Amino acid sequence: MKHFFRIFTRALMVVLAVSCGTNEPGNDGSQNTVAVKVLEVRHSTVNSKKSYVGIIEESKSVPLSFLVAGTVENVYVEEGEHVSKGRQLAVLNNTAFKNALEAAVAKEKQAKDAFNRLNDVYKNGSLPEIKMVEIETSLAEAQSMAAIAEKNVKDCRLVAPENGVIGRRSVEPGMNVIPGNPAFTLVNIEKVNARIPVPENEIAGLKHGDKALITVAALNNESFKGTIGQKGLLANPLSHTYEIKIGIDNTSGSLMPGMICNVDIMSPDSADVFSVPPRIIQIAGDKHKFVYIADRNAGTVVNRTVETGNLTDGGNIIITKGLNEGDLVIVDGYQKIDNTSKIKIIR
């Protein structure tokens, strides 16, 4: 009986050992096998782009102010109103200037009358030359004072010097104004600029005429085309960035100053490079970037450190270092693998 029990115990241990061995992960080569899809790395000709965040601003802004001091009598326009060249915007009370003009005109008439009467006397030799010079001088001064008084009356009217939109109105009837203080700001938005800050290490790669795509979130992500028209020469001392302005046609008037925009500037030079989908780029604990490379014959993977560049206009990211022609980069299933994984490449 004891002999039988020993035999039974040994048999049971063998069965358990065999059973445990068959459940060992990966013994049959299939339990750890992960199905993946790969992309064979090939050189391709791409156009790269650089992305920035900017703000829409008017292409031209003209501050308008009265040339004489006075009290505002009437204002005829509102902010946001389109005005044409010569449109009257506001007027000052001109009573004092009209009175001054009448007095100046009277002085001019008196001086002119004196000149006409004494000029004949001077020609007859009955008036000294020095006296005639004084009369001529008095006439010239009276004419100048009359012209100044007339101009002051005209300057009580403020008119638009060109077509545009009233961007800001700073006066109201009854306000006292002085020369030089802006009463209105006239802006031109038929063409607008997207103003962006560019880091100092990227400014050399941008030049006048480079094409850009401007996307405005406030307009349901509508996109507009533009070109670099202005490139700043002086850096911001705090941010070490240079200001770039991209001209955009705005005949529809939908773009308004102050809107935030995303700007993609396309590089005009094509390059022969490797590019992969950005989603497959992994970041390790020490912040270096890598991708998984498949070995077709061995059915294994290895992570390869890479360095990345700009995005292409197709949405891929350029790999500047780390990949070779013909490498099989895993593009699907990479979330389930590591360096110890067995893989099976599928279509």
C-alpha positions in Angstrom: 0.0 0.0 0.0 2.8 2.4 0.9 4.6 1.4 -2.4 1.4 2.2 -4.4 1.1 5.6 -2.6 4.6 6.5 -3.5 4.1 5.6 -7.1 0.8 7.6 -7.2 2.5 10.7 -5.6 5.4 10.6 -8.1 3.0 10.3 -11.0 0.9 13.2 -9.8 4.0 15.4 -9.5 5.0 14.6 -13.1 1.6 15.5 -14.4 1.6 18.8 -12.5 5.1 19.6 -13.8 4.1 18.9 -17.4 1.0 20.9 -16.9 2.8 23.9 -15.5 5.4 23.7 -18.3 2.9 23.9 -21.1 1.4 27.1 -19.5 4.7 28.9 -19.4 4.3 32.1 -21.4 5.9 32.0 -24.8 7.0 28.3 -24.8 5.0 27.6 -27.9 6.2 30.9 -29.4 2.8 32.3 -29.9 1.5 33.7 -26.6 3.9 36.7 -26.6 3.7 37.2 -30.4 2.2 40.6 -31.2 0.8 41.5 -34.7 2.2 44.7 -36.0 2.2 46.8 -39.1 5.4 48.3 -40.5 6.5 51.1 -42.8 9.6 50.6 -44.9 11.8 53.7 -44.6 12.5 55.4 -47.9 13.9 58.8 -48.9 11.2 61.2 -50.1 11.1 64.7 -51.4 9.1 66.9 -49.0 8.4 70.5 -48.3 8.8 71.3 -44.6 6.9 74.0 -42.7 7.3 75.9 -39.5 4.4 76.8 -37.3 3.8 80.0 -35.2 1.1 81.8 -33.3 0.4 85.4 -34.3 -2.2 88.1 -34.3 -4.1 89.8 -37.1 -3.5 93.6 -37.4 -4.5 96.3 -39.9 -2.1 96.9 -42.8 -2.3 100.7 -42.2 -3.4 102.8 -39.2 -3.7 106.6 -39.4 -4.3 108.7 -36.3 -6.4 111.8 -37.2 -6.4 115.0 -35.1 -7.6 118.6 -35.4 -4.9 121.2 -36.4 -6.5 123.9 -34.2 -7.7 123.9 -30.6 -11.4 124.3 -29.9 -14.7 122.7 -28.8 -16.2 119.8 -30.7 -19.6 120.8 -32.1 -20.6 117.7 -34.0 -19.3 114.1 -34.7 -20.7 112.4 -37.8 -19.2 108.9 -37.7 -19.1 105.8 -35.4 -16.5 103.2 -34.7 -16.4 100.5 -37.4 -18.0 102.7 -40.0 -16.5 102.7 -43.5 -15.7 106.1 -44.8 -14.5 107.4 -48.2 -11.8 110.0 -48.9 -13.1 113.5 -48.1 -15.9 112.4 -45.8 -16.5 114.9 -43.0 -15.9 113.2 -39.6 -16.3 116.0 -37.0 -16.4 119.8 -36.7 -15.3 122.4 -34.1 -17.2 125.5 -33.1 -15.7 128.0 -35.5 -17.3 131.3 -34.3 -14.0 132.7 -32.9 -12.1 131.7 -36.1 -14.8 133.3 -38.3 -14.5 136.6 -36.4 -10.7 136.5 -36.7 -11.1 135.8 -40.4 -13.4 138.8 -40.9 -10.9 141.1 -39.0 -8.0 139.8 -41.1 -9.9 140.3 -44.3 -10.7 143.9 -43.3 -7.0 144.6 -42.5 -6.1 143.1 -45.9 -8.6 145.3 -47.7 -7.3 148.4 -45.9 -3.7 147.6 -46.6 -4.5 146.9 -50.3 -6.4 150.2 -50.6 -3.5 152.1 -49.1 -1.1 150.4 -51.5 -3.2 151.2 -54.6 -3.6 154.9 -53.6 0.1 155.5 -52.7 1.6 153.5 -55.5 0.7 156.2 -58.0 2.1 158.9 -55.8 5.3 156.8 -55.5 5.6 156.5 -59.3 5.2 160.3 -59.6 8.2 160.7 -57.3 6.2 162.4 -54.5 6.6 159.5 -52.0 10.0 158.3 -50.6 11.0 154.8 -51.5 11.3 153.7 -47.8 7.7 154.7 -47.2 6.6 152.6 -50.2 8.5 149.6 -48.8 6.6 150.0 -45.5 3.3 150.0 -47.4 4.2 146.9 -49.4 5.3 145.1 -46.2 2.0 146.0 -44.5 0.0 144.6 -47.4 2.0 141.3 -47.4 1.5 140.9 -43.7 -2.2 141.5 -44.0 -2.5 139.0 -46.8 -0.7 136.4 -44.8 -2.8 137.0 -41.7 -6.0 136.6 -43.8 -4.7 133.4 -45.3 -3.9 132.0 -41.9 -7.4 133.0 -40.6 -9.0 131.3 -43.5 -7.1 128.1 -43.0 -8.0 128.1 -39.3 -11.7 128.2 -40.3 -11.2 125.3 -42.7 -9.2 123.3 -40.0 -12.3 123.3 -37.8 -13.5 120.5 -40.1 -11.8 117.1 -39.8 -12.1 115.0 -43.0 -10.9 111.5 -44.0 -7.7 111.7 -45.9 -8.3 108.3 -47.6 -10.7 105.4 -47.7 -10.8 103.3 -44.6 -12.7 102.2 -41.5 -13.0 104.2 -38.3 -11.1 102.0 -35.9 -11.3 104.2 -32.8 -13.3 107.4 -32.0 -11.9 109.5 -29.1 -14.1 112.6 -29.2 -17.6 113.6 -28.3 -19.6 116.8 -28.8 -18.7 119.3 -26.2 -15.1 118.1 -25.6 -12.2 120.5 -25.9 -9.5 119.3 -28.2 -5.9 120.4 -28.8 -3.8 120.0 -31.9 -2.0 116.6 -32.1 -4.4 114.6 -29.8 -5.9 111.9 -31.9 -9.6 112.3 -32.4 -10.0 109.2 -34.6 -7.9 106.3 -35.9 -8.5 105.4 -39.5 -7.5 101.8 -40.5 -7.3 100.0 -43.7 -8.4 96.3 -43.5 -8.7 95.5 -47.2 -5.3 94.1 -46.6 -4.2 92.9 -43.2 -1.1 91.5 -41.7 -0.5 88.4 -39.5 2.2 89.5 -37.1 4.3 86.7 -35.6 7.4 86.4 -33.3 10.2 84.2 -34.8 13.0 82.9 -32.6 16.4 84.1 -33.4 17.6 80.6 -34.4 14.9 80.4 -37.1 14.8 83.9 -38.5 17.6 83.2 -41.0 15.5 80.5 -42.7 12.7 82.9 -43.6 12.7 85.5 -46.3 10.5 87.9 -48.2 8.0 86.2 -50.4 7.8 82.9 -48.5 4.3 81.5 -48.6 2.2 81.0 -45.5 -1.1 79.5 -44.5 -3.0 81.4 -41.8 -5.8 79.6 -39.8 -8.1 81.7 -37.7 -10.0 79.9 -34.9 -12.5 82.7 -34.5 -13.7 82.1 -38.1 -14.3 78.4 -37.6 -10.7 77.6 -38.5 -11.0 79.3 -41.9 -7.7 79.4 -43.7 -6.1 82.2 -45.7 -3.0 82.4 -47.9 -0.4 85.0 -47.5 3.3 85.9 -48.1 6.0 87.4 -45.9 6.1 91.1 -46.6 8.1 92.5 -43.7 11.0 91.0 -41.8 12.1 92.8 -38.6 15.8 93.7 -38.2 15.8 94.4 -34.5 15.2 91.6 -31.9 13.0 91.9 -28.9 15.6 92.2 -26.0 13.5 90.1 -23.7 12.2 87.2 -25.9 15.0 87.3 -28.4 12.5 87.1 -31.3 12.1 89.0 -34.5 8.8 90.3 -35.8 7.5 89.0 -39.2 4.5 90.4 -41.0 2.6 88.3 -43.5 0.3 90.2 -45.9 -3.2 88.8 -46.5 -5.9 89.9 -48.9 -9.1 90.7 -46.9 -11.6 91.8 -49.5 -14.4 90.0 -47.7 -13.6 92.0 -44.5 -13.9 88.9 -42.3 -10.5 89.2 -40.8 -10.5 91.8 -38.0 -7.6 93.3 -36.1 -6.9 91.5 -32.8 -7.8 88.0 -34.0 -5.5 85.2 -32.9 -4.2 83.0 -35.7 -2.0 80.0 -36.4 0.6 80.5 -39.1 2.4 77.7 -41.1 5.2 79.0 -43.2 6.2 76.7 -46.0 9.8 76.2 -46.9 10.3 76.8 -50.7 13.2 74.4 -50.8 12.4 70.7 -51.1 14.7 68.1 -49.4 15.4 64.4 -49.8 14.7 63.1 -46.3 13.1 60.4 -44.1 9.7 61.2 -42.7 7.3 59.2 -40.5 3.9 59.7 -38.8 4.4 61.8 -35.6 2.3 59.4 -33.5 4.9 56.6 -33.6 7.6 58.8 -31.9 8.1 57.5 -28.4 9.7 59.5 -25.5 11.9 57.6 -23.0 12.3 58.4 -19.3 15.4 60.4 -20.0 13.5 62.5 -22.6 15.2 61.0 -25.7 13.0 60.1 -28.7 12.9 56.6 -30.3 10.9 54.4 -32.6 10.5 50.6 -32.8 12.3 48.8 -35.6 11.2 45.3 -36.7 13.5 42.5 -37.7 11.5 40.6 -40.3 13.6 37.4 -40.2 14.0 37.1 -36.4 10.6 38.3 -35.5 12.0 40.7 -32.9 12.1 44.5 -32.3 14.6 47.0 -31.1 14.1 50.6 -30.1 16.1 53.1 -32.2 17.0 56.6 -30.9 16.1 59.3 -33.4 16.3 63.1 -33.8 13.4 64.9 -35.4 13.0 68.1 -37.5 10.1 70.0 -38.9 6.7 68.8 -40.0 6.1 68.3 -43.7 3.2 69.8 -45.5 1.7 66.2 -45.5 1.7 66.0 -41.7 4.6 63.7 -41.2 7.7 64.6 -39.1 11.2 64.6 -40.6 13.8 62.3 -39.0 17.1 64.0 -39.2 19.1 61.2 -37.5 18.7 57.6 -36.5 17.0 55.9 -39.5 18.4 54.1 -42.5 17.1 53.3 -45.9 15.0 50.1 -45.7 14.4 50.1 -41.9 11.0 48.6 -41.0 9.4 51.1 -38.6 6.5 49.8 -36.6 3.5 52.0 -37.2 0.7 49.9 -35.6 0.9 47.7 -32.6 3.8 49.6 -31.1 1.8 50.3 -28.0 1.9 46.6 -27.0 5.6 45.8 -27.5 9.0 46.3 -25.9 12.5 45.0 -26.7 11.6 41.5 -25.5 8.5 41.1 -27.6 8.1 38.6 -30.4 6.2 40.1 -33.4 4.4 39.0 -36.5 4.3 41.5 -39.4 0.9 41.7 -41.1 -0.4 43.8 -44.0 
